[in-house]
Amino acid sequence: MGLYRLIAIETYCNPGEPSSAGVRARPLPGQGLPADIKVECSRKVREEHPIGTVFVVKAQLTDREGGAMFLYSSWQWPCEVVSRKEAEARISRGELQ
């Protein structure tokens, strides 16, 4: 589908969502992505940090054989923990989009 690019994501609780993952991730606003799109990334990394932690990950927009669109980042790839303020500044400078 798309090319891999750097994207700022944040973790959140998913009560009521049809998923076994208690902590999910979504992109921060301003990156040209829907706010409600899911991010598939390392469960371990998501669960090791407090809810609301912001990460920069390498991800691509994809779907699973015609299913819903989502962002995919391999659980094996490194991610960078950043402050929300730093992520928003990087988004506004066009470093993350």
PyMOL commands that place a pseudoatom at each C-alpha (Angstrom):
pseudoatom trace, name=CA, resn=MET, resi=1, chain=A, elem=C, hetatm=0, pos=[0.000, 0.000, 0.000]
pseudoatom trace, name=CA, resn=GLY, resi=2, chain=A, elem=C, hetatm=0, pos=[2.034, 2.921, 1.262]
pseudoatom trace, name=CA, resn=LEU, resi=3, chain=A, elem=C, hetatm=0, pos=[5.662, 3.605, 1.966]
pseudoatom trace, name=CA, resn=TYR, resi=4, chain=A, elem=C, hetatm=0, pos=[7.092, 3.335, 5.438]
pseudoatom trace, name=CA, resn=ARG, resi=5, chain=A, elem=C, hetatm=0, pos=[7.464, 6.691, 7.142]
pseudoatom trace, name=CA, resn=LEU, resi=6, chain=A, elem=C, hetatm=0, pos=[8.008, 8.091, 10.625]
pseudoatom trace, name=CA, resn=ILE, resi=7, chain=A, elem=C, hetatm=0, pos=[4.749, 8.626, 12.496]
pseudoatom trace, name=CA, resn=ALA, resi=8, chain=A, elem=C, hetatm=0, pos=[4.035, 9.893, 16.013]
pseudoatom trace, name=CA, resn=ILE, resi=9, chain=A, elem=C, hetatm=0, pos=[1.610, 7.649, 17.886]
pseudoatom trace, name=CA, resn=GLU, resi=10, chain=A, elem=C, hetatm=0, pos=[0.140, 7.642, 21.389]
pseudoatom trace, name=CA, resn=THR, resi=11, chain=A, elem=C, hetatm=0, pos=[-1.140, 4.828, 23.560]
pseudoatom trace, name=CA, resn=TYR, resi=12, chain=A, elem=C, hetatm=0, pos=[-4.659, 4.673, 25.003]
pseudoatom trace, name=CA, resn=CYS, resi=13, chain=A, elem=C, hetatm=0, pos=[-6.958, 2.198, 26.795]
pseudoatom trace, name=CA, resn=ASN, resi=14, chain=A, elem=C, hetatm=0, pos=[-9.387, 0.366, 24.570]
pseudoatom trace, name=CA, resn=PRO, resi=15, chain=A, elem=C, hetatm=0, pos=[-12.433, -0.470, 26.708]
pseudoatom trace, name=CA, resn=GLY, resi=16, chain=A, elem=C, hetatm=0, pos=[-15.265, -1.699, 24.552]
pseudoatom trace, name=CA, resn=GLU, resi=17, chain=A, elem=C, hetatm=0, pos=[-13.178, -2.249, 21.433]
pseudoatom trace, name=CA, resn=PRO, resi=18, chain=A, elem=C, hetatm=0, pos=[-13.151, -5.721, 19.839]
pseudoatom trace, name=CA, resn=SER, resi=19, chain=A, elem=C, hetatm=0, pos=[-9.508, -6.494, 20.613]
pseudoatom trace, name=CA, resn=SER, resi=20, chain=A, elem=C, hetatm=0, pos=[-7.593, -8.601, 23.095]
pseudoatom trace, name=CA, resn=ALA, resi=21, chain=A, elem=C, hetatm=0, pos=[-5.045, -5.787, 23.525]
pseudoatom trace, name=CA, resn=GLY, resi=22, chain=A, elem=C, hetatm=0, pos=[-5.785, -3.673, 26.592]
pseudoatom trace, name=CA, resn=VAL, resi=23, chain=A, elem=C, hetatm=0, pos=[-3.521, -0.862, 25.387]
pseudoatom trace, name=CA, resn=ARG, resi=24, chain=A, elem=C, hetatm=0, pos=[-3.833, 0.347, 21.801]
pseudoatom trace, name=CA, resn=ALA, resi=25, chain=A, elem=C, hetatm=0, pos=[-2.081, 3.045, 19.772]
pseudoatom trace, name=CA, resn=ARG, resi=26, chain=A, elem=C, hetatm=0, pos=[-3.296, 5.764, 17.397]
pseudoatom trace, name=CA, resn=PRO, resi=27, chain=A, elem=C, hetatm=0, pos=[-1.551, 8.518, 15.417]
pseudoatom trace, name=CA, resn=LEU, resi=28, chain=A, elem=C, hetatm=0, pos=[-1.309, 12.043, 16.746]
pseudoatom trace, name=CA, resn=PRO, resi=29, chain=A, elem=C, hetatm=0, pos=[-3.261, 14.659, 14.749]
pseudoatom trace, name=CA, resn=GLY, resi=30, chain=A, elem=C, hetatm=0, pos=[-1.665, 16.650, 11.929]
pseudoatom trace, name=CA, resn=GLN, resi=31, chain=A, elem=C, hetatm=0, pos=[-0.092, 13.752, 10.051]
pseudoatom trace, name=CA, resn=GLY, resi=32, chain=A, elem=C, hetatm=0, pos=[-2.778, 13.298, 7.398]
pseudoatom trace, name=CA, resn=LEU, resi=33, chain=A, elem=C, hetatm=0, pos=[-4.178, 10.165, 9.037]
pseudoatom trace, name=CA, resn=PRO, resi=34, chain=A, elem=C, hetatm=0, pos=[-7.611, 9.511, 10.555]
pseudoatom trace, name=CA, resn=ALA, resi=35, chain=A, elem=C, hetatm=0, pos=[-7.540, 9.940, 14.341]
pseudoatom trace, name=CA, resn=ASP, resi=36, chain=A, elem=C, hetatm=0, pos=[-9.339, 6.636, 14.841]
pseudoatom trace, name=CA, resn=ILE, resi=37, chain=A, elem=C, hetatm=0, pos=[-7.059, 4.454, 12.714]
pseudoatom trace, name=CA, resn=LYS, resi=38, chain=A, elem=C, hetatm=0, pos=[-5.430, 1.612, 14.653]
pseudoatom trace, name=CA, resn=VAL, resi=39, chain=A, elem=C, hetatm=0, pos=[-1.691, 1.012, 14.854]
pseudoatom trace, name=CA, resn=GLU, resi=40, chain=A, elem=C, hetatm=0, pos=[-0.245, -2.481, 14.929]
pseudoatom trace, name=CA, resn=CYS, resi=41, chain=A, elem=C, hetatm=0, pos=[3.059, -2.303, 16.806]
pseudoatom trace, name=CA, resn=SER, resi=42, chain=A, elem=C, hetatm=0, pos=[4.927, -3.918, 19.696]
pseudoatom trace, name=CA, resn=ARG, resi=43, chain=A, elem=C, hetatm=0, pos=[2.522, -4.934, 22.473]
pseudoatom trace, name=CA, resn=LYS, resi=44, chain=A, elem=C, hetatm=0, pos=[5.447, -5.150, 24.888]
pseudoatom trace, name=CA, resn=VAL, resi=45, chain=A, elem=C, hetatm=0, pos=[6.472, -1.543, 24.202]
pseudoatom trace, name=CA, resn=ARG, resi=46, chain=A, elem=C, hetatm=0, pos=[2.862, -0.320, 24.542]
pseudoatom trace, name=CA, resn=GLU, resi=47, chain=A, elem=C, hetatm=0, pos=[2.371, -2.089, 27.851]
pseudoatom trace, name=CA, resn=GLU, resi=48, chain=A, elem=C, hetatm=0, pos=[5.753, -1.127, 29.362]
pseudoatom trace, name=CA, resn=HIS, resi=49, chain=A, elem=C, hetatm=0, pos=[4.928, 2.594, 29.262]
pseudoatom trace, name=CA, resn=PRO, resi=50, chain=A, elem=C, hetatm=0, pos=[2.097, 4.594, 30.865]
pseudoatom trace, name=CA, resn=ILE, resi=51, chain=A, elem=C, hetatm=0, pos=[-1.102, 5.246, 28.902]
pseudoatom trace, name=CA, resn=GLY, resi=52, chain=A, elem=C, hetatm=0, pos=[-0.644, 8.407, 26.841]
pseudoatom trace, name=CA, resn=THR, resi=53, chain=A, elem=C, hetatm=0, pos=[3.034, 7.782, 26.068]
pseudoatom trace, name=CA, resn=VAL, resi=54, chain=A, elem=C, hetatm=0, pos=[4.030, 9.185, 22.685]
pseudoatom trace, name=CA, resn=PHE, resi=55, chain=A, elem=C, hetatm=0, pos=[6.317, 7.210, 20.382]
pseudoatom trace, name=CA, resn=VAL, resi=56, chain=A, elem=C, hetatm=0, pos=[7.811, 7.827, 16.960]
pseudoatom trace, name=CA, resn=VAL, resi=57, chain=A, elem=C, hetatm=0, pos=[7.689, 4.648, 14.890]
pseudoatom trace, name=CA, resn=LYS, resi=58, chain=A, elem=C, hetatm=0, pos=[8.359, 3.639, 11.302]
pseudoatom trace, name=CA, resn=ALA, resi=59, chain=A, elem=C, hetatm=0, pos=[5.000, 2.528, 9.898]
pseudoatom trace, name=CA, resn=GLN, resi=60, chain=A, elem=C, hetatm=0, pos=[2.992, 2.185, 6.724]
pseudoatom trace, name=CA, resn=LEU, resi=61, chain=A, elem=C, hetatm=0, pos=[-0.691, 2.384, 5.912]
pseudoatom trace, name=CA, resn=THR, resi=62, chain=A, elem=C, hetatm=0, pos=[-1.998, -1.043, 4.941]
pseudoatom trace, name=CA, resn=ASP, resi=63, chain=A, elem=C, hetatm=0, pos=[-4.927, -3.426, 5.157]
pseudoatom trace, name=CA, resn=ARG, resi=64, chain=A, elem=C, hetatm=0, pos=[-5.141, -7.127, 5.774]
pseudoatom trace, name=CA, resn=GLU, resi=65, chain=A, elem=C, hetatm=0, pos=[-6.487, -8.770, 2.625]
pseudoatom trace, name=CA, resn=GLY, resi=66, chain=A, elem=C, hetatm=0, pos=[-9.227, -6.236, 2.044]
pseudoatom trace, name=CA, resn=GLY, resi=67, chain=A, elem=C, hetatm=0, pos=[-9.987, -5.535, 5.712]
pseudoatom trace, name=CA, resn=ALA, resi=68, chain=A, elem=C, hetatm=0, pos=[-9.935, -2.222, 7.526]
pseudoatom trace, name=CA, resn=MET, resi=69, chain=A, elem=C, hetatm=0, pos=[-6.995, 0.117, 6.958]
pseudoatom trace, name=CA, resn=PHE, resi=70, chain=A, elem=C, hetatm=0, pos=[-4.417, 0.342, 9.765]
pseudoatom trace, name=CA, resn=LEU, resi=71, chain=A, elem=C, hetatm=0, pos=[-0.847, 1.459, 10.373]
pseudoatom trace, name=CA, resn=TYR, resi=72, chain=A, elem=C, hetatm=0, pos=[1.699, -1.343, 10.588]
pseudoatom trace, name=CA, resn=SER, resi=73, chain=A, elem=C, hetatm=0, pos=[5.016, -1.137, 12.437]
pseudoatom trace, name=CA, resn=SER, resi=74, chain=A, elem=C, hetatm=0, pos=[6.955, -4.322, 13.148]
pseudoatom trace, name=CA, resn=TRP, resi=75, chain=A, elem=C, hetatm=0, pos=[7.236, -5.294, 16.807]
pseudoatom trace, name=CA, resn=GLN, resi=76, chain=A, elem=C, hetatm=0, pos=[10.952, -5.896, 16.132]
pseudoatom trace, name=CA, resn=TRP, resi=77, chain=A, elem=C, hetatm=0, pos=[11.723, -2.337, 15.036]
pseudoatom trace, name=CA, resn=PRO, resi=78, chain=A, elem=C, hetatm=0, pos=[12.994, 0.288, 17.450]
pseudoatom trace, name=CA, resn=CYS, resi=79, chain=A, elem=C, hetatm=0, pos=[10.737, 3.127, 18.519]
pseudoatom trace, name=CA, resn=GLU, resi=80, chain=A, elem=C, hetatm=0, pos=[11.561, 6.460, 20.070]
pseudoatom trace, name=CA, resn=VAL, resi=81, chain=A, elem=C, hetatm=0, pos=[9.758, 7.709, 23.184]
pseudoatom trace, name=CA, resn=VAL, resi=82, chain=A, elem=C, hetatm=0, pos=[9.225, 11.478, 22.910]
pseudoatom trace, name=CA, resn=SER, resi=83, chain=A, elem=C, hetatm=0, pos=[7.226, 14.114, 24.729]
pseudoatom trace, name=CA, resn=ARG, resi=84, chain=A, elem=C, hetatm=0, pos=[3.935, 15.196, 23.181]
pseudoatom trace, name=CA, resn=LYS, resi=85, chain=A, elem=C, hetatm=0, pos=[5.392, 18.706, 22.798]
pseudoatom trace, name=CA, resn=GLU, resi=86, chain=A, elem=C, hetatm=0, pos=[8.403, 17.366, 20.861]
pseudoatom trace, name=CA, resn=ALA, resi=87, chain=A, elem=C, hetatm=0, pos=[6.196, 15.192, 18.646]
pseudoatom trace, name=CA, resn=GLU, resi=88, chain=A, elem=C, hetatm=0, pos=[3.880, 18.122, 17.871]
pseudoatom trace, name=CA, resn=ALA, resi=89, chain=A, elem=C, hetatm=0, pos=[6.889, 20.328, 17.034]
pseudoatom trace, name=CA, resn=ARG, resi=90, chain=A, elem=C, hetatm=0, pos=[8.294, 17.647, 14.705]
pseudoatom trace, name=CA, resn=ILE, resi=91, chain=A, elem=C, hetatm=0, pos=[4.867, 17.296, 13.052]
pseudoatom trace, name=CA, resn=SER, resi=92, chain=A, elem=C, hetatm=0, pos=[4.602, 21.075, 12.536]
pseudoatom trace, name=CA, resn=ARG, resi=93, chain=A, elem=C, hetatm=0, pos=[8.103, 21.150, 11.010]
pseudoatom trace, name=CA, resn=GLY, resi=94, chain=A, elem=C, hetatm=0, pos=[7.081, 18.408, 8.575]
pseudoatom trace, name=CA, resn=GLU, resi=95, chain=A, elem=C, hetatm=0, pos=[9.469, 15.816, 9.994]
pseudoatom trace, name=CA, resn=LEU, resi=96, chain=A, elem=C, hetatm=0, pos=[6.567, 13.496, 10.787]
pseudoatom trace, name=CA, resn=GLN, resi=97, chain=A, elem=C, hetatm=0, pos=[3.619, 13.364, 8.421]
for i in range(1, 97): cmd.bond("trace and resi %d" % i, "trace and resi %d" % (i + 1))
show_as sticks, trace
zoom trace
